[in-house]
């Protein structure tokens, strides 16, 4: 039996030529042991049936147990899965890259497991391979996984084409696996991330108010809802605001600060920010001031449709238009009129979230 070729790569400053060499073996149908942040894994092209069959064989793994895919970008989740819940985005943005594997509904039938490892060698190999990679731990099924290179290679020397020695894995414990296709979510395998940290990351509800510049209307809504929730003793809701065309770091307008001060809310420390897809993805409830804001958000994140509403829909006002007027440049009295509409809607929201 031939021995496996071994290359050593500096985990802190990976050599791109060696990364490309490893990726080329995988894209060509080979099996490669690579380091991750948790334990060593065996990476193969998920599109190559022959390579996958060999991986099942050498790991002595039942064919009815699919392999987890590793990705190098968070955005890949939307290419590989569907009906992604907000809880998944909350976990992704908090724990990726890192020792978390999530189970989602695949673009085809069945579930799919996805992980983004926090290891520069692994991320480089994934990126350079140009194909989806399956990467189970480098151990015989039901045996302990290892973060030590020599231990990982022991059972597979001569059975894999290449083995990358990237030093000891920094965590040394397998990833936590969370099934997000069921509700409530289910911890399938305890791992490096504790169950209480998973639950803590998703239990807080999030509300996002959106206007144009994030200096007037959305600030009024954010500031007033925070005031109401504080009075109710609520600490389970995270409230924020953003603007479609905001100038990052700008403060609230003078009139906005004055109107809210009169209502008992202080927004003097507010700093504007632009709406981003990440912000939308991890928000449970998105409330906008105008129809144009709704349209722009759906262009950015179509999957947000069922979490997106016009704020005025929650106000009991007999008005054909559901847009809340932009008071920028208007009088203090106009700001006050706009705030009263926002106030009524926000008070209703505070009772239902």
N, C-alpha and C positions, 0 to 999 in steps of 0.2 A: 504494500500500500504506500502510495506517495505521500509525502508530508505537505502540509499546507504552507504556502508562502506567507511569511510574516513581515510586516513593515511597522516601523515605530513612528508615530506622529506626535509632535509636541501639542498637547491639548490647549495650551495658552496661545500658541502662535502656529496654527496648522499650515503646513506647506501645501499650497494649492495644487501643485503637480501630483502630490501623493493623494490628495482628496479626489482629484479627477481620475487618477489611476484606479482607486477603489470604486468610484461611481461607474467607471467603464466596465469593470468586471460584473457589476450588478446589472447594468442595462444590457449586457451581453448574455445574461442568463445565469451568471454565477452566484455563488453564496459567499457572503463576506461577514465575518465577525467584526462588529464595530462597538466602540464604547458609547454609552449614553450617560446621563446624569445619575441614573438609578443603578442599573446593572449592565453588563455586556449583552448585546443582542446579535441575532443572525439576520442580516438584511438581504432581502431578495426582491426582485421586481414582482409586484402584485399582479402584473399583467402576463406573467410567464408561467403557464400551467406546469410545465416540466420542472421549473425551479421550485415552485410551490409544492409539487408532489415530493420532490427530493427533501425539502425542508420538513414536511410531515414525516417522512420516512426516518430521517436521521434523528429527529427529536422524539420519535415514537409517540407521536401526538395523534389522537383520534381525528379523522377527517371531518367530523361534525363540530369541531371546535375551530372557528375561523381565527385568523391572525389579526392582530391590531395593526393599523397603518400608522406610520409616522410621517409628519408633515413639517415643513420648514417655515410655513407662513400661516397665520391664523385664518387668513382669507380662504385657504384651501378647504376649510370646513364646509363652506357654502357650495363648493363644487362637488363635494363627495357625499353630502347628506341633504335631507329635506325636513321641513316642518321643525326647524330648530327653535326650541323654547328659549325664553329670556334667561332662564336659569343657566342654560348652557353658556350663553355669552358672558354672564356674570362670572362663571367659573373659569372660562377661557381667559378673560381679561385679567383675572386675579392670579391664576396659577400657571399660565403658559407664558414662556416655555417653563416646563417643570414636571414634577412627578405625578401628573394627573392624566388618566385615560378616561375619555368619555364615550359612552355608547349612545348613538343617535340612530334615527331611521335613515338608511342608505338611500341613495338616489334610485336604486332598484329595490326589489323586495328585500326584507330582512334588515337586521341591525348592522351597524358598522362601528368599529372601535377606532378612535383617533387619539393620537398623542403628539405633542410637540416637545421633544427633549431639550433640556437646557445644557447642551454640549456642542461646542463649536465644530468638532469633528463630525458628529452625527448630522448637524444642520447643513454642513457643507456637502456631505455625501448625498443627502436627500436632494438638495438644490441642484447639484451637478448631474445626478442620475437622470433627471428629467422624466421619471416615471413614478407612479405611486409605489411606496416601499412597504412591504410587510416586514416586521422586525420583532419577532418574539424573543424572549430571553434565551441566552445561549446555555441551555441546560436540557438534559433529558426530561421529558414531561414528568411532573410530580416530584422531581428532585429540586433541591434549593437552587435558586438563581444566585449568581455571584457578580460582584463588582471588581473582581480580580481577574486580570487578563489570563494568567496561566491556568487558573481554575476553569475559566470559560472555555479555553481551547482544549482542555484535557480530553473531553469526550468526543471532540470533533476534528482532531488533528488528522488530516488526510481526507476528511469528508466535506470540508468547505474549501473554496478556491483560494481565499485570502483571509488573513486575520490582521486586524489593525490594533496594535498595542498603543493605547492612548493613556496609559497609566491607570491607577485605581479610580473607580467611579466615585464621585464626591459624596453621593448619598449611600449607595450600597444596599438599598432596600427597594423592592419593586414598587411601581406606581400604584396609587389608589385607583380602582376602577369604579366609575359611577354610571349607573344606567339611567339615562334621562329620557328614555322612551316610555317610562311609566311615571305615574304621579300618585303619591309622592315618589321622588327619586329613590333609587336603591343602591346601596354600597355593595357591589358585587365582590370586590376584593379589598380588604383593608391594606393600606400601604403607607408610603412616606407622608401623605397628608392625612391628618386625623379627621374622623367623621364630624366632630364638632366644628372644625374649621370649614368643612364643606357646607354644613348647615348654616353657619354664621354668614357665609358669603352670599347665600341666596335668600335668607329669610327677610332681610330688609327690603321693603317695597320702595320703588323709586319713581319719582314724578319729575318730569321735565317740562318746563314752560318755554315756548319758542315765539319770538317775534322777529323783527327785522334787524335792529341794531343792538338788542340786549342792553338797552339803556333806559327804557320806559316801561312798556306794558308787561313784558315777561318778568322784569324786576319787581314790579308791583305785585304780580301774582305770586312769585317766589317769596318775597318778603312777608306778604300777608298770610300765606299758608303756613310758613314757618312759625309765625306768631300764634296762629290758631292751634297748631299742633303742640307747641310748647305749653299753651294754656290747658290743653287736654292731657298733658303729661305723656304725650306720644313720643317714643324714641325709635319706633319701628318703621319710620318713613324718611327717606332721603329726598330732599327737595332741591332742585337746581334749575338754572335757566341758561339759555343760549340764544344767539341770533344768527339768522341766515347770512347776514352781511356785517356781522359785528367786527369792530376794531378791537382786537385782543388787548385787554388791559385797561380799556376805557372805563370810567366810572359811570354811575347812574346820573341822569340829568338832575339839575338843581330842583326842578319842579317835582320830579319823582321822589326825591329824598324828602322834600317838604310835605307832600301828600301822605307819604307813608309814616313820617314822623308824627303827623297829626293822628294817624290811625294806630300809633303805638308800635311801629316797626322801624328798626334802624337798618338802613342799607348803605350806610356811609362807606363800608368796606367792600362793597360790590365791585367786581372787575369783570368786564364783558369778555365773552369768548364765543367763537364760532361753533355752529352745529357741526358735529362730525359723525361719521357712520358708527364709530365705536360708542359714542354717547347714546345714539339712538338704539343700537343693538342691546345695550344692557339696561334699558329703561323700561319699566313696567307700564307706565302711562305717560303718553306724550300729548300735551295740550298746546295748540297753536292759536294765534290771534286772527289769522286770515286764511282764506282758501288758498291763496298763493303759497303760503308756508306749508300747508298740507301737501300740495302738489310737489313742491321742491323736496320735501322729506321722502315722499314716495318714490321720487326719481333716485334718491340717494340710497334708500333702503325699502324696497317694495314689500319685504316681509313684515314691516312695521304696521301694515294696514289695520290690523285688528286692535292695535294699541294706540291708535292715533285719532284724536278728536279736536274739533274746534271748541275752544274754551267757552264761547258764548252759548253753546248747546246746553250748558249747565245753568244758564241764567234764565229766570222766568221773566223774559222781556218780550213783549209783542212787537217784534221787529222782523221784517222779511230777511234782512241781511244778517248773516251769522258772523260777519267780520266785526272785529273790535277796532275802531278807528285809531290810527297812529297819532298821538298828541304832540309829537316832536315839533318844536317851533311854535306851538300854540300857547294860549294863556294858561295861567294857573287854574282858572275856572274850568277850562276844557280838560286839563289833566284830572281835575276832581271828578268831572262827569265820567271820564273813561274809567277811573278807579272804581267808581260805584258799580259799574257793570262788572268789572273784574271781581270786585269784592263779593258780589252776590253769587257769582259762579264758584268762586273759591270756597265760600262758606258751605255750599252744597257738596263740593268735592271732599271737604274735610270730614264730612259725615258719612261718606260712602267708601273711602279708601281704607 
